[in-house]
Amino acid sequence: MEDLARIDSPRELKPTEVEEFRQIIYQHYAEHRREMPWRVSRDPYHILVSEIMLQQTQVGRVLAKYELFISTFPDFDSVCKAPLQEILGVWQGLGYNRRAIALQKICRLLVTEYGGVLPSSAETLQMFPGIGPATAGAICAFAFNQPTVFIETNIRRVFIHFFFPNKKRVKDKEILPLVQQTLDTGSPRRWYHALMDYGAMLKNEEHNPNRRSAHYNRQAPFQGSNREIRGLILKTLLEKPELPEVELIRAVDKSPKRVRPIIAQLTKEGFLVRKGDLIRIST
């Protein structure tokens, strides 16, 4: 891999370089493939759920929730019809609960406007709430085996490691041409699984190459954050479905000056409904 290690900027790769790169990635995949339940499924619904869950969330946490979610809500229609409180109850522990609302909105749109069929177009998928370019590309690759070009955190890590060893502030627009050139168009599903597994290995065994990405942001600590308070509010209302604001703030056990604006934000986002002084999770 010595030739690839000297590449400091995007360029047209030689066929031999592409082949060598693929061999390294596939060899690692053959020896260290990660087994995940959504990888063996070809059901577009299963892929959609897994990709929404995996946004900004570690695989281990998703593994703990994915099969429970699928067994509780086996298809688009069941998510569409379920009370939000029930969905959030299963979602608890994954964090970023707005994704659960996005997933329900997606399912409702699919049922009402798409005949319950997930579109296979990345451009169409990006029109749905909570689906950006990376999620749309991943859905198309994994659900439909389409040779889409996209970047997520593990893919980014692999390309920075191999093709930008001495560069800082690497931009995704520099990486995308290399993703396209090296894509195994005959087996995109398998190729992206292999890339992601190699990227996960790099995070565990080497200094994280993503620190040299122009898009790298260290996640703020969860403890004491607004994210923690949001989760506490929803957890409290899952246990006690309706509470006066003063009792909700008391149960959360945080400063009222911090909790009240977060309650207002959750209400604006559609998580909560207020009737007088009573607050509950939306239906």
C-alpha positions in Angstrom: 0.0 0.0 0.0 3.0 2.3 -0.2 1.9 4.0 -3.4 -1.5 4.9 -1.9 0.1 6.2 1.2 1.9 8.9 -0.8 -1.4 10.3 -2.3 -2.0 13.7 -0.6 -4.8 15.1 -2.8 -7.6 13.7 -5.0 -6.6 12.6 -8.5 -7.5 10.1 -11.0 -6.5 6.7 -9.5 -4.7 4.1 -11.6 -6.6 0.8 -12.0 -3.9 -1.0 -10.1 -4.3 1.4 -7.2 -8.0 0.9 -7.1 -7.6 -2.9 -7.2 -5.0 -2.9 -4.4 -7.2 -0.7 -2.2 -10.2 -3.0 -2.8 -8.2 -6.0 -2.0 -7.1 -4.6 1.4 -10.6 -3.6 2.3 -12.2 -6.9 1.2 -9.4 -9.0 2.9 -10.2 -7.3 6.2 -13.9 -7.9 5.6 -13.4 -11.5 5.0 -11.5 -12.0 8.2 -13.3 -9.5 10.5 -16.8 -9.0 9.2 -19.3 -7.6 11.8 -22.5 -9.5 12.0 -25.6 -7.2 12.3 -29.3 -8.2 11.9 -30.1 -5.4 9.4 -27.3 -6.6 7.1 -29.0 -9.9 6.4 -32.3 -8.2 5.6 -33.3 -7.0 2.1 -36.5 -5.5 3.5 -36.5 -1.7 2.7 -38.4 -1.0 6.0 -35.7 -2.8 8.0 -33.0 -0.8 6.2 -34.8 2.5 6.8 -35.2 1.8 10.5 -31.5 0.8 10.9 -30.2 3.8 9.0 -32.3 6.3 11.0 -31.2 4.6 14.2 -27.5 4.7 13.2 -27.5 8.4 12.7 -25.0 9.8 15.2 -25.4 6.6 17.3 -22.9 3.8 17.9 -23.7 0.4 16.5 -23.7 -1.3 19.9 -26.6 0.9 21.1 -28.5 0.3 17.9 -28.0 -3.5 18.3 -29.7 -3.3 21.7 -32.9 -1.7 20.3 -33.2 -2.6 16.6 -34.8 -6.1 16.9 -37.1 -4.9 19.7 -38.3 -2.1 17.5 -38.8 -4.3 14.4 -40.7 -6.9 16.4 -42.9 -4.2 18.0 -43.5 -2.3 14.8 -43.0 -4.8 11.9 -43.8 -2.5 9.0 -44.4 1.1 7.8 -48.1 0.9 8.6 -47.6 -0.1 12.2 -45.2 2.9 12.8 -47.7 5.1 11.0 -50.6 4.1 13.3 -48.7 3.8 16.6 -49.0 6.5 19.3 -45.8 8.5 19.5 -45.6 7.7 23.2 -45.4 4.0 22.3 -42.7 4.6 19.7 -40.7 6.7 22.2 -41.0 4.0 24.8 -39.2 1.5 22.6 -36.8 4.2 21.3 -35.7 5.1 24.9 -31.9 4.7 25.3 -31.0 5.6 21.7 -31.0 9.3 22.2 -31.7 12.0 19.6 -35.4 11.3 20.0 -36.4 13.6 17.1 -35.3 10.8 14.8 -38.3 8.8 16.2 -40.7 11.6 15.1 -38.9 11.8 11.7 -39.3 8.0 11.3 -43.0 8.2 12.0 -43.4 11.1 9.6 -41.6 9.1 6.9 -43.8 6.1 7.4 -47.0 8.3 7.3 -45.8 9.8 4.0 -45.0 6.4 2.6 -48.4 5.0 3.5 -50.5 8.0 2.4 -48.5 9.1 -0.7 -46.3 6.3 -1.9 -48.6 3.2 -1.4 -46.4 1.9 1.4 -43.4 1.5 -0.9 -40.0 3.1 -0.1 -38.6 4.9 -3.1 -35.4 3.6 -4.5 -34.2 7.1 -5.7 -31.7 8.9 -3.5 -33.0 12.3 -4.7 -36.6 11.3 -3.7 -35.5 10.0 -0.3 -33.8 13.3 0.5 -37.2 14.9 0.4 -38.4 13.0 3.4 -37.9 14.4 7.0 -34.6 13.3 8.7 -33.1 11.9 5.5 -30.0 13.6 4.2 -27.6 12.6 1.4 -25.6 10.1 3.5 -28.8 8.3 4.8 -30.4 8.4 1.3 -27.2 6.9 -0.3 -26.9 4.2 2.4 -30.6 3.2 2.0 -30.2 2.9 -1.8 -27.0 0.9 -1.4 -28.2 -1.5 1.3 -31.9 -1.9 0.4 -31.6 -1.8 -3.4 -27.9 -2.6 -4.0 -27.5 0.6 -6.0 -24.0 2.0 -6.7 -24.7 5.3 -4.9 -21.8 7.5 -3.8 -22.0 8.8 -0.2 -19.9 9.5 2.9 -20.6 8.6 6.5 -18.2 8.6 9.5 -16.5 5.2 8.9 -16.2 5.7 5.2 -14.6 9.2 5.8 -12.1 7.6 8.2 -11.0 5.0 5.7 -10.3 7.5 2.9 -8.5 10.0 5.1 -6.3 7.2 6.4 -5.3 5.9 3.0 -5.4 8.9 0.7 -4.7 11.9 3.0 -2.1 10.7 5.5 -0.3 14.0 5.9 -3.2 16.5 5.4 -5.4 18.3 7.9 -8.8 19.8 7.3 -9.8 17.3 4.6 -13.1 18.2 3.0 -15.7 15.7 2.0 -15.7 17.2 -1.5 -12.1 16.0 -1.8 -13.1 12.5 -0.6 -16.2 12.0 -2.8 -14.3 11.6 -6.1 -12.2 8.9 -4.5 -15.3 7.1 -3.2 -16.7 7.2 -6.7 -13.5 5.9 -8.3 -13.1 3.0 -5.9 -16.7 2.0 -5.6 -17.4 -1.7 -6.5 -20.3 -1.0 -8.7 -21.0 -4.7 -9.1 -21.5 -5.2 -5.4 -22.1 -1.9 -3.7 -23.9 -3.4 -0.7 -21.0 -5.7 0.2 -18.4 -3.0 -0.6 -19.9 -0.4 1.7 -20.3 -3.0 4.5 -16.6 -3.8 4.0 -15.6 -0.1 4.0 -17.6 0.6 7.2 -16.0 -2.4 9.0 -12.5 -1.2 8.1 -13.4 2.3 9.3 -14.7 0.9 12.6 -11.4 -1.0 13.0 -9.4 2.2 12.4 -11.3 4.0 15.1 -10.5 1.3 17.6 -6.9 0.5 16.7 -5.4 3.8 15.5 -5.5 7.5 16.2 -8.9 8.5 14.7 -8.2 9.8 11.2 -11.5 11.7 11.3 -9.9 14.3 13.6 -8.2 15.5 10.4 -11.6 16.0 8.7 -12.7 19.6 8.1 -16.1 18.4 9.3 -14.9 17.0 12.6 -16.6 18.2 15.7 -16.0 16.7 19.1 -19.4 15.8 20.7 -20.1 17.8 23.8 -20.5 15.8 27.0 -24.0 14.3 27.5 -24.0 14.8 31.3 -25.6 18.1 32.2 -26.4 18.9 28.5 -29.7 20.0 27.0 -29.8 16.6 25.4 -29.8 15.0 28.8 -32.6 17.2 30.0 -34.7 16.5 26.8 -34.3 12.8 27.5 -35.3 13.2 31.2 -38.4 15.1 30.3 -39.6 12.5 27.8 -38.6 9.6 30.2 -40.7 11.3 32.9 -43.7 11.6 30.7 -43.4 8.0 29.5 -43.7 7.0 33.1 -46.4 9.5 34.1 -48.3 10.3 30.9 -49.6 13.8 31.9 -48.1 16.2 34.4 -48.5 19.9 35.4 -45.4 21.8 34.3 -44.3 22.5 37.9 -44.4 18.8 38.7 -42.6 17.9 35.5 -39.8 20.3 36.3 -39.6 18.9 39.8 -39.4 15.4 38.5 -36.6 16.3 36.1 -34.7 17.8 39.0 -33.0 20.5 37.0 -33.1 24.3 37.1 -36.5 25.6 36.0 -34.7 28.3 33.9 -33.1 25.5 31.9 -36.1 23.1 31.8 -38.9 25.6 30.7 -37.2 26.6 27.4 -36.6 22.9 26.6 -40.2 22.1 27.3 -41.2 24.9 24.9 -38.8 23.6 22.2 -40.1 20.0 22.6 -43.6 21.3 22.2 -42.6 23.3 19.1 -40.9 20.1 17.6 -44.1 18.1 18.1 -43.0 15.9 21.0 -45.2 17.4 23.6 -48.7 18.9 23.8 -49.8 21.4 26.4 -53.4 21.8 27.6 -53.5 24.5 30.1 -50.8 23.7 32.6 -50.8 20.0 31.8 -48.1 18.6 29.5 -48.1 15.2 27.8 -46.4 13.4 24.9 -48.1 14.0 21.5 -50.4 11.2 20.2 
